[in-house]
Amino acid sequence: MGMRRTLSVTTVALALLAAGCNKEPASVIVEKVKRDGAGEVEKASLESITQWVKKRGTAYADELWAQCEPLKKAADAAWSDRAEGRVCTAALVVRQTSYRPLGTDPRKY
C-alpha cells in the first residue's frame, strides 16, 4: 500500500510540474482577445483564431496589430508558436487579406 501511495504522489507531482513548465508568459494581447470573447486562445489553432478575428472585422485586426507589431520585432523564435504569436499572426493575416475600399474617388482602383 505504501508503494502505491508513493507512486500516486510522484505521478501527481510530475503532472503538476509538467503543467507548470508549459505555462506561457502573461500577455496583454491574449487577455484582450479572451475578454472580447475569443475563448481559450492558448489551445486554439492559428486558423481558428484567424477566423475569429476575421469575424470581428478589419478595424479589430488593425487595433490588435498596432499592439502586436512592436512585440513581433523583439520576439524570439518560439513567439509564433505561443498564443500571443498566433493571435498577432491572425491579426496580420486578416489585415492583409481583407477588402478595403479605396475611398470615394472613382479614379482609384
A tleap script that builds the chain and sets N, CA, C and O, in Angstrom:
source leaprc.protein.ff14SB
mol = sequence {
  NMET GLY MET ARG ARG THR LEU SER VAL THR
  THR VAL ALA LEU ALA LEU LEU ALA ALA GLY
  CYS ASN LYS GLU PRO ALA SER VAL ILE VAL
  GLU LYS VAL LYS ARG ASP GLY ALA GLY GLU
  VAL GLU LYS ALA SER LEU GLU SER ILE THR
  GLN TRP VAL LYS LYS ARG GLY THR ALA TYR
  ALA ASP GLU LEU TRP ALA GLN CYS GLU PRO
  LEU LYS LYS ALA ALA ASP ALA ALA TRP SER
  ASP ARG ALA GLU GLY ARG VAL CYS THR ALA
  ALA LEU VAL VAL ARG GLN THR SER TYR ARG
  PRO LEU GLY THR ASP PRO ARG LYS CTYR
}
set mol.1.N position { 0.818 -1.192 0.000 }
set mol.1.CA position { 0.000 0.000 0.000 }
set mol.1.C position { 0.868 1.263 0.000 }
set mol.1.O position { 0.522 2.240 -0.664 }
set mol.2.N position { 1.966 1.261 0.719 }
set mol.2.CA position { 2.850 2.409 0.810 }
set mol.2.C position { 3.496 2.730 -0.528 }
set mol.2.O position { 3.658 3.897 -0.886 }
set mol.3.N position { 3.860 1.695 -1.261 }
set mol.3.CA position { 4.489 1.893 -2.572 }
set mol.3.C position { 3.504 2.519 -3.555 }
set mol.3.O position { 3.863 3.399 -4.336 }
set mol.4.N position { 2.262 2.054 -3.505 }
set mol.4.CA position { 1.236 2.579 -4.407 }
set mol.4.C position { 0.974 4.058 -4.118 }
set mol.4.O position { 0.812 4.850 -5.046 }
set mol.5.N position { 0.933 4.431 -2.851 }
set mol.5.CA position { 0.701 5.824 -2.472 }
set mol.5.C position { 1.879 6.702 -2.919 }
set mol.5.O position { 1.679 7.809 -3.419 }
set mol.6.N position { 3.082 6.210 -2.739 }
set mol.6.CA position { 4.268 6.962 -3.163 }
set mol.6.C position { 4.239 7.169 -4.675 }
set mol.6.O position { 4.563 8.252 -5.162 }
set mol.7.N position { 3.855 6.141 -5.408 }
set mol.7.CA position { 3.769 6.244 -6.856 }
set mol.7.C position { 2.704 7.259 -7.268 }
set mol.7.O position { 2.917 8.030 -8.204 }
set mol.8.N position { 1.567 7.266 -6.585 }
set mol.8.CA position { 0.495 8.217 -6.887 }
set mol.8.C position { 0.939 9.647 -6.614 }
set mol.8.O position { 0.683 10.541 -7.420 }
set mol.9.N position { 1.597 9.868 -5.494 }
set mol.9.CA position { 2.075 11.203 -5.147 }
set mol.9.C position { 3.114 11.666 -6.164 }
set mol.9.O position { 3.112 12.824 -6.580 }
set mol.10.N position { 3.995 10.761 -6.559 }
set mol.10.CA position { 5.017 11.090 -7.547 }
set mol.10.C position { 4.380 11.437 -8.887 }
set mol.10.O position { 4.800 12.393 -9.538 }
set mol.11.N position { 3.386 10.684 -9.302 }
set mol.11.CA position { 2.702 10.931 -10.566 }
set mol.11.C position { 2.019 12.293 -10.553 }
set mol.11.O position { 2.114 13.049 -11.520 }
set mol.12.N position { 1.332 12.604 -9.461 }
set mol.12.CA position { 0.654 13.893 -9.346 }
set mol.12.C position { 1.681 15.028 -9.362 }
set mol.12.O position { 1.470 16.044 -10.024 }
set mol.13.N position { 2.773 14.864 -8.649 }
set mol.13.CA position { 3.812 15.896 -8.602 }
set mol.13.C position { 4.416 16.135 -9.992 }
set mol.13.O position { 4.636 17.280 -10.385 }
set mol.14.N position { 4.678 15.065 -10.727 }
set mol.14.CA position { 5.221 15.204 -12.076 }
set mol.14.C position { 4.224 15.873 -13.018 }
set mol.14.O position { 4.606 16.682 -13.864 }
set mol.15.N position { 2.957 15.535 -12.868 }
set mol.15.CA position { 1.929 16.158 -13.706 }
set mol.15.C position { 1.839 17.657 -13.427 }
set mol.15.O position { 1.720 18.453 -14.359 }
set mol.16.N position { 1.894 18.045 -12.166 }
set mol.16.CA position { 1.858 19.462 -11.813 }
set mol.16.C position { 3.098 20.191 -12.320 }
set mol.16.O position { 3.010 21.321 -12.800 }
set mol.17.N position { 4.225 19.551 -12.212 }
set mol.17.CA position { 5.471 20.146 -12.681 }
set mol.17.C position { 5.418 20.346 -14.197 }
set mol.17.O position { 5.805 21.401 -14.700 }
set mol.18.N position { 4.947 19.352 -14.909 }
set mol.18.CA position { 4.850 19.455 -16.364 }
set mol.18.C position { 3.867 20.549 -16.764 }
set mol.18.O position { 4.124 21.293 -17.710 }
set mol.19.N position { 2.763 20.653 -16.069 }
set mol.19.CA position { 1.779 21.699 -16.378 }
set mol.19.C position { 2.371 23.075 -16.110 }
set mol.19.O position { 2.118 24.014 -16.866 }
set mol.20.N position { 3.143 23.206 -15.063 }
set mol.20.CA position { 3.770 24.478 -14.733 }
set mol.20.C position { 4.809 24.884 -15.756 }
set mol.20.O position { 4.985 26.077 -16.005 }
set mol.21.N position { 5.490 23.949 -16.345 }
set mol.21.CA position { 6.533 24.248 -17.325 }
set mol.21.C position { 5.950 24.727 -18.651 }
set mol.21.O position { 6.602 25.471 -19.383 }
set mol.22.N position { 4.737 24.308 -18.960 }
set mol.22.CA position { 4.136 24.656 -20.238 }
set mol.22.C position { 3.391 25.979 -20.205 }
set mol.22.O position { 2.857 26.406 -21.229 }
set mol.23.N position { 3.343 26.622 -19.082 }
set mol.23.CA position { 2.607 27.878 -18.954 }
set mol.23.C position { 3.307 28.980 -19.748 }
set mol.23.O position { 4.509 29.206 -19.612 }
set mol.24.N position { 2.524 29.649 -20.570 }
set mol.24.CA position { 3.060 30.730 -21.384 }
set mol.24.C position { 3.130 32.005 -20.561 }
set mol.24.O position { 2.384 32.168 -19.595 }
set mol.25.N position { 4.024 32.907 -20.941 }
set mol.25.CA position { 4.097 34.190 -20.237 }
set mol.25.C position { 2.788 34.969 -20.399 }
set mol.25.O position { 2.093 34.824 -21.404 }
set mol.26.N position { 2.464 35.783 -19.415 }
set mol.26.CA position { 1.255 36.603 -19.483 }
set mol.26.C position { 1.343 37.547 -20.674 }
set mol.26.O position { 2.419 38.042 -21.010 }
set mol.27.N position { 0.208 37.786 -21.304 }
set mol.27.CA position { 0.173 38.643 -22.484 }
set mol.27.C position { -1.066 39.528 -22.445 }
set mol.27.O position { -2.187 39.038 -22.310 }
set mol.28.N position { -0.855 40.829 -22.564 }
set mol.28.CA position { -1.962 41.780 -22.600 }
set mol.28.C position { -2.845 41.505 -23.814 }
set mol.28.O position { -4.068 41.622 -23.735 }
set mol.29.N position { -2.232 41.144 -24.925 }
set mol.29.CA position { -2.980 40.888 -26.158 }
set mol.29.C position { -3.868 39.655 -26.013 }
set mol.29.O position { -5.031 39.667 -26.414 }
set mol.30.N position { -3.312 38.594 -25.439 }
set mol.30.CA position { -4.100 37.375 -25.227 }
set mol.30.C position { -5.253 37.661 -24.273 }
set mol.30.O position { -6.377 37.217 -24.511 }
set mol.31.N position { -4.989 38.389 -23.209 }
set mol.31.CA position { -6.055 38.724 -22.257 }
set mol.31.C position { -7.133 39.570 -22.930 }
set mol.31.O position { -8.317 39.395 -22.642 }
set mol.32.N position { -6.751 40.472 -23.809 }
set mol.32.CA position { -7.715 41.320 -24.513 }
set mol.32.C position { -8.659 40.486 -25.371 }
set mol.32.O position { -9.876 40.657 -25.294 }
set mol.33.N position { -8.112 39.586 -26.188 }
set mol.33.CA position { -8.983 38.800 -27.067 }
set mol.33.C position { -9.845 37.829 -26.262 }
set mol.33.O position { -10.966 37.516 -26.662 }
set mol.34.N position { -9.334 37.356 -25.144 }
set mol.34.CA position { -10.149 36.492 -24.288 }
set mol.34.C position { -11.320 37.288 -23.709 }
set mol.34.O position { -12.449 36.799 -23.682 }
set mol.35.N position { -11.054 38.516 -23.244 }
set mol.35.CA position { -12.128 39.372 -22.720 }
set mol.35.C position { -13.148 39.700 -23.809 }
set mol.35.O position { -14.337 39.863 -23.533 }
set mol.36.N position { -12.666 39.794 -25.046 }
set mol.36.CA position { -13.539 40.131 -26.173 }
set mol.36.C position { -14.319 38.928 -26.707 }
set mol.36.O position { -15.100 39.063 -27.649 }
set mol.37.N position { -14.106 37.751 -26.106 }
set mol.37.CA position { -14.911 36.591 -26.467 }
set mol.37.C position { -14.221 35.499 -27.260 }
set mol.37.O position { -14.890 34.598 -27.767 }
set mol.38.N position { -12.917 35.550 -27.382 }
set mol.38.CA position { -12.209 34.550 -28.193 }
set mol.38.C position { -12.121 33.184 -27.524 }
set mol.38.O position { -11.884 32.185 -28.203 }
set mol.39.N position { -12.304 33.119 -26.228 }
set mol.39.CA position { -12.178 31.841 -25.531 }
set mol.39.C position { -10.731 31.548 -25.199 }
set mol.39.O position { -9.917 32.462 -25.066 }
set mol.40.N position { -10.411 30.273 -25.064 }
set mol.40.CA position { -9.073 29.845 -24.671 }
set mol.40.C position { -8.144 29.799 -25.880 }
set mol.40.O position { -7.929 28.739 -26.468 }
set mol.41.N position { -7.601 30.943 -26.241 }
set mol.41.CA position { -6.738 31.007 -27.420 }
set mol.41.C position { -5.437 30.239 -27.227 }
set mol.41.O position { -4.764 29.908 -28.203 }
set mol.42.N position { -5.079 29.954 -25.987 }
set mol.42.CA position { -3.876 29.152 -25.745 }
set mol.42.C position { -4.002 27.764 -26.376 }
set mol.42.O position { -3.001 27.150 -26.746 }
set mol.43.N position { -5.224 27.282 -26.493 }
set mol.43.CA position { -5.460 25.949 -27.057 }
set mol.43.C position { -5.944 25.994 -28.506 }
set mol.43.O position { -6.149 24.947 -29.121 }
set mol.44.N position { -6.126 27.178 -29.048 }
set mol.44.CA position { -6.693 27.320 -30.391 }
set mol.44.C position { -5.603 27.354 -31.461 }
set mol.44.O position { -4.487 27.812 -31.219 }
set mol.45.N position { -5.949 26.865 -32.634 }
set mol.45.CA position { -5.026 26.884 -33.769 }
set mol.45.C position { -4.990 28.273 -34.399 }
set mol.45.O position { -5.876 29.094 -34.164 }
set mol.46.N position { -3.974 28.522 -35.186 }
set mol.46.CA position { -3.873 29.786 -35.912 }
set mol.46.C position { -5.101 29.983 -36.799 }
set mol.46.O position { -5.647 31.084 -36.872 }
set mol.47.N position { -5.531 28.925 -37.467 }
set mol.47.CA position { -6.696 29.016 -38.349 }
set mol.47.C position { -7.952 29.426 -37.577 }
set mol.47.O position { -8.718 30.272 -38.037 }
set mol.48.N position { -8.157 28.832 -36.416 }
set mol.48.CA position { -9.335 29.161 -35.606 }
set mol.48.C position { -9.297 30.604 -35.133 }
set mol.48.O position { -10.308 31.304 -35.178 }
set mol.49.N position { -8.143 31.044 -34.683 }
set mol.49.CA position { -8.010 32.420 -34.211 }
set mol.49.C position { -8.209 33.388 -35.373 }
set mol.49.O position { -8.851 34.426 -35.213 }
set mol.50.N position { -7.664 33.054 -36.538 }
set mol.50.CA position { -7.821 33.911 -37.717 }
set mol.50.C position { -9.292 34.061 -38.079 }
set mol.50.O position { -9.749 35.166 -38.373 }
set mol.51.N position { -10.028 32.972 -38.061 }
set mol.51.CA position { -11.465 33.039 -38.371 }
set mol.51.C position { -12.200 33.906 -37.366 }
set mol.51.O position { -13.106 34.654 -37.733 }
set mol.52.N position { -11.813 33.810 -36.098 }
set mol.52.CA position { -12.467 34.620 -35.058 }
set mol.52.C position { -12.152 36.102 -35.267 }
set mol.52.O position { -13.051 36.939 -35.190 }
set mol.53.N position { -10.893 36.432 -35.529 }
set mol.53.CA position { -10.507 37.833 -35.753 }
set mol.53.C position { -11.211 38.362 -36.996 }
set mol.53.O position { -11.658 39.509 -37.015 }
set mol.54.N position { -11.314 37.535 -38.035 }
set mol.54.CA position { -11.980 37.950 -39.267 }
set mol.54.C position { -13.439 38.316 -39.008 }
set mol.54.O position { -13.951 39.272 -39.589 }
set mol.55.N position { -14.105 37.565 -38.144 }
set mol.55.CA position { -15.489 37.880 -37.795 }
set mol.55.C position { -15.595 39.213 -37.073 }
set mol.55.O position { -16.598 39.915 -37.198 }
set mol.56.N position { -14.561 39.560 -36.322 }
set mol.56.CA position { -14.558 40.839 -35.592 }
set mol.56.C position { -14.329 42.022 -36.530 }
set mol.56.O position { -14.735 43.142 -36.222 }
set mol.57.N position { -13.686 41.783 -37.662 }
set mol.57.CA position { -13.531 42.829 -38.662 }
set mol.57.C position { -12.116 43.372 -38.783 }
set mol.57.O position { -11.253 43.145 -37.935 }
set mol.58.N position { -11.919 44.096 -39.873 }
set mol.58.CA position { -10.609 44.650 -40.181 }
set mol.58.C position { -10.157 45.683 -39.150 }
set mol.58.O position { -8.978 45.734 -38.797 }
set mol.59.N position { -11.081 46.498 -38.670 }
set mol.59.CA position { -10.718 47.513 -37.672 }
set mol.59.C position { -10.182 46.845 -36.409 }
set mol.59.O position { -9.236 47.339 -35.795 }
set mol.60.N position { -10.783 45.727 -36.024 }
set mol.60.CA position { -10.318 44.994 -34.845 }
set mol.60.C position { -8.919 44.435 -35.107 }
set mol.60.O position { -8.045 44.511 -34.244 }
set mol.61.N position { -8.713 43.877 -36.294 }
set mol.61.CA position { -7.397 43.340 -36.662 }
set mol.61.C position { -6.355 44.448 -36.668 }
set mol.61.O position { -5.228 44.240 -36.218 }
set mol.62.N position { -6.719 45.621 -37.172 }
set mol.62.CA position { -5.805 46.766 -37.176 }
set mol.62.C position { -5.423 47.164 -35.754 }
set mol.62.O position { -4.258 47.436 -35.465 }
set mol.63.N position { -6.412 47.195 -34.878 }
set mol.63.CA position { -6.173 47.550 -33.478 }
set mol.63.C position { -5.227 46.547 -32.811 }
set mol.63.O position { -4.305 46.935 -32.094 }
set mol.64.N position { -5.464 45.255 -33.055 }
set mol.64.CA position { -4.582 44.228 -32.496 }
set mol.64.C position { -3.169 44.365 -33.051 }
set mol.64.O position { -2.190 44.307 -32.305 }
set mol.65.N position { -3.072 44.546 -34.361 }
set mol.65.CA position { -1.758 44.608 -34.983 }
set mol.65.C position { -0.949 45.801 -34.478 }
set mol.65.O position { 0.273 45.715 -34.364 }
set mol.66.N position { -1.615 46.902 -34.176 }
set mol.66.CA position { -0.910 48.066 -33.633 }
set mol.66.C position { -0.202 47.707 -32.323 }
set mol.66.O position { 0.869 48.239 -32.029 }
set mol.67.N position { -0.791 46.817 -31.550 }
set mol.67.CA position { -0.172 46.357 -30.303 }
set mol.67.C position { 0.860 45.265 -30.573 }
set mol.67.O position { 1.848 45.142 -29.848 }
set mol.68.N position { 0.628 44.486 -31.605 }
set mol.68.CA position { 1.482 43.332 -31.901 }
set mol.68.C position { 2.796 43.684 -32.593 }
set mol.68.O position { 3.828 43.069 -32.325 }
set mol.69.N position { 2.753 44.658 -33.467 }
set mol.69.CA position { 3.914 44.935 -34.312 }
set mol.69.C position { 5.212 45.136 -33.529 }
set mol.69.O position { 6.229 44.542 -33.888 }
set mol.70.N position { 5.212 45.958 -32.465 }
set mol.70.CA position { 6.476 46.110 -31.726 }
set mol.70.C position { 6.902 44.829 -31.013 }
set mol.70.O position { 8.095 44.573 -30.844 }
set mol.71.N position { 5.924 44.027 -30.597 }
set mol.71.CA position { 6.246 42.765 -29.931 }
set mol.71.C position { 6.887 41.781 -30.901 }
set mol.71.O position { 7.824 41.066 -30.547 }
set mol.72.N position { 6.376 41.752 -32.119 }
set mol.72.CA position { 6.916 40.830 -33.120 }
set mol.72.C position { 8.371 41.164 -33.442 }
set mol.72.O position { 9.193 40.268 -33.630 }
set mol.73.N position { 8.683 42.455 -33.503 }
set mol.73.CA position { 10.050 42.870 -33.819 }
set mol.73.C position { 11.053 42.391 -32.768 }
set mol.73.O position { 12.206 42.103 -33.090 }
set mol.74.N position { 10.614 42.310 -31.523 }
set mol.74.CA position { 11.506 41.915 -30.428 }
set mol.74.C position { 11.350 40.445 -30.038 }
set mol.74.O position { 11.983 39.991 -29.085 }
set mol.75.N position { 10.521 39.704 -30.756 }
set mol.75.CA position { 10.180 38.332 -30.365 }
set mol.75.C position { 11.302 37.339 -30.637 }
set mol.75.O position { 12.158 37.547 -31.497 }
set mol.76.N position { 11.263 36.251 -29.869 }
set mol.76.CA position { 12.198 35.155 -30.103 }
set mol.76.C position { 11.608 34.183 -31.129 }
set mol.76.O position { 10.502 34.393 -31.629 }
set mol.77.N position { 12.339 33.142 -31.430 }
set mol.77.CA position { 11.932 32.197 -32.477 }
set mol.77.C position { 10.655 31.435 -32.127 }
set mol.77.O position { 9.926 31.029 -33.032 }
set mol.78.N position { 10.365 31.230 -30.859 }
set mol.78.CA position { 9.189 30.460 -30.449 }
set mol.78.C position { 7.934 31.315 -30.309 }
set mol.78.O position { 6.860 30.779 -30.035 }
set mol.79.N position { 8.039 32.610 -30.488 }
set mol.79.CA position { 6.905 33.512 -30.278 }
set mol.79.C position { 5.700 33.111 -31.116 }
set mol.79.O position { 4.577 33.107 -30.612 }
set mol.80.N position { 5.906 32.780 -32.366 }
set mol.80.CA position { 4.772 32.449 -33.237 }
set mol.80.C position { 4.101 31.137 -32.851 }
set mol.80.O position { 2.993 30.860 -33.310 }
set mol.81.N position { 4.742 30.330 -32.023 }
set mol.81.CA position { 4.138 29.088 -31.543 }
set mol.81.C position { 3.318 29.297 -30.270 }
set mol.81.O position { 2.562 28.416 -29.862 }
set mol.82.N position { 3.472 30.464 -29.648 }
set mol.82.CA position { 2.714 30.771 -28.429 }
set mol.82.C position { 1.408 31.474 -28.800 }
set mol.82.O position { 1.242 31.946 -29.924 }
set mol.83.N position { 0.494 31.534 -27.849 }
set mol.83.CA position { -0.823 32.144 -28.090 }
set mol.83.C position { -0.691 33.576 -28.586 }
set mol.83.O position { -1.381 33.966 -29.527 }
set mol.84.N position { 0.185 34.368 -27.968 }
set mol.84.CA position { 0.350 35.755 -28.390 }
set mol.84.C position { 0.790 35.824 -29.854 }
set mol.84.O position { 0.280 36.647 -30.614 }
set mol.85.N position { 1.708 34.989 -30.242 }
set mol.85.CA position { 2.176 34.966 -31.620 }
set mol.85.C position { 1.093 34.555 -32.596 }
set mol.85.O position { 0.986 35.120 -33.685 }
set mol.86.N position { 0.284 33.571 -32.213 }
set mol.86.CA position { -0.811 33.133 -33.086 }
set mol.86.C position { -1.871 34.221 -33.233 }
set mol.86.O position { -2.392 34.435 -34.327 }
set mol.87.N position { -2.191 34.909 -32.138 }
set mol.87.CA position { -3.170 35.999 -32.202 }
set mol.87.C position { -2.645 37.119 -33.112 }
set mol.87.O position { -3.375 37.642 -33.954 }
set mol.88.N position { -1.391 37.469 -32.930 }
set mol.88.CA position { -0.812 38.539 -33.743 }
set mol.88.C position { -0.706 38.141 -35.211 }
set mol.88.O position { -0.965 38.959 -36.093 }
set mol.89.N position { -0.335 36.918 -35.477 }
set mol.89.CA position { -0.271 36.444 -36.858 }
set mol.89.C position { -1.664 36.453 -37.477 }
set mol.89.O position { -1.820 36.818 -38.643 }
set mol.90.N position { -2.667 36.059 -36.718 }
set mol.90.CA position { -4.047 36.085 -37.210 }
set mol.90.C position { -4.468 37.512 -37.548 }
set mol.90.O position { -5.107 37.743 -38.574 }
set mol.91.N position { -4.115 38.463 -36.695 }
set mol.91.CA position { -4.449 39.867 -36.957 }
set mol.91.C position { -3.784 40.339 -38.244 }
set mol.91.O position { -4.410 41.026 -39.052 }
set mol.92.N position { -2.528 39.976 -38.437 }
set mol.92.CA position { -1.804 40.363 -39.648 }
set mol.92.C position { -2.433 39.741 -40.893 }
set mol.92.O position { -2.592 40.418 -41.909 }
set mol.93.N position { -2.790 38.472 -40.826 }
set mol.93.CA position { -3.412 37.778 -41.957 }
set mol.93.C position { -4.728 38.462 -42.330 }
set mol.93.O position { -4.998 38.697 -43.508 }
set mol.94.N position { -5.542 38.777 -41.327 }
set mol.94.CA position { -6.828 39.428 -41.606 }
set mol.94.C position { -6.598 40.800 -42.228 }
set mol.94.O position { -7.298 41.179 -43.167 }
set mol.95.N position { -5.639 41.536 -41.722 }
set mol.95.CA position { -5.318 42.852 -42.293 }
set mol.95.C position { -4.907 42.718 -43.756 }
set mol.95.O position { -5.340 43.504 -44.599 }
set mol.96.N position { -4.084 41.737 -44.054 }
set mol.96.CA position { -3.544 41.587 -45.404 }
set mol.96.C position { -4.544 41.033 -46.408 }
set mol.96.O position { -4.409 41.260 -47.610 }
set mol.97.N position { -5.533 40.319 -45.929 }
set mol.97.CA position { -6.465 39.657 -46.845 }
set mol.97.C position { -7.849 40.288 -46.872 }
set mol.97.O position { -8.732 39.802 -47.580 }
set mol.98.N position { -8.053 41.349 -46.122 }
set mol.98.CA position { -9.369 41.978 -46.068 }
set mol.98.C position { -9.525 43.018 -47.166 }
set mol.98.O position { -8.578 43.706 -47.547 }
set mol.99.N position { -10.732 43.105 -47.652 }
set mol.99.CA position { -11.070 44.123 -48.646 }
set mol.99.C position { -11.131 45.476 -47.943 }
set mol.99.O position { -11.747 45.609 -46.885 }
set mol.100.N position { -10.498 46.458 -48.530 }
set mol.100.CA position { -10.543 47.824 -48.000 }
set mol.100.C position { -10.927 48.760 -49.143 }
set mol.100.O position { -10.210 48.853 -50.139 }
set mol.101.N position { -12.041 49.443 -49.002 }
set mol.101.CA position { -12.417 50.396 -50.059 }
set mol.101.C position { -11.376 51.507 -50.155 }
set mol.101.O position { -10.824 51.937 -49.142 }
set mol.102.N position { -11.116 51.960 -51.359 }
set mol.102.CA position { -10.106 52.985 -51.582 }
set mol.102.C position { -10.634 54.391 -51.330 }
set mol.102.O position { -9.856 55.345 -51.338 }
set mol.103.N position { -11.891 54.539 -51.114 }
set mol.103.CA position { -12.461 55.843 -50.873 }
set mol.103.C position { -13.517 56.168 -51.918 }
set mol.103.O position { -14.004 55.285 -52.625 }
set mol.104.N position { -13.854 57.409 -52.003 }
set mol.104.CA position { -14.932 57.813 -52.905 }
set mol.104.C position { -14.433 58.264 -54.273 }
set mol.104.O position { -15.248 58.534 -55.155 }
set mol.105.N position { -13.152 58.350 -54.471 }
set mol.105.CA position { -12.615 58.785 -55.761 }
set mol.105.C position { -12.780 57.651 -56.782 }
set mol.105.O position { -12.130 56.616 -56.637 }
set mol.106.N position { -13.622 57.808 -57.802 }
set mol.106.CA position { -13.860 56.734 -58.765 }
set mol.106.C position { -12.670 56.434 -59.646 }
set mol.106.O position { -12.675 55.425 -60.351 }
set mol.107.N position { -11.650 57.273 -59.632 }
set mol.107.CA position { -10.466 57.034 -60.457 }
set mol.107.C position { -9.504 56.040 -59.805 }
set mol.107.O position { -8.587 55.543 -60.458 }
set mol.108.N position { -9.707 55.757 -58.545 }
set mol.108.CA position { -8.823 54.821 -57.845 }
set mol.108.C position { -9.374 53.408 -57.942 }
set mol.108.O position { -10.577 53.181 -57.813 }
set mol.109.N position { -8.480 52.474 -58.169 }
set mol.109.CA position { -8.893 51.068 -58.305 }
set mol.109.C position { -8.282 50.245 -57.216 }
set mol.109.O position { -8.508 49.037 -57.155 }
savepdb mol mol.pdb
quit
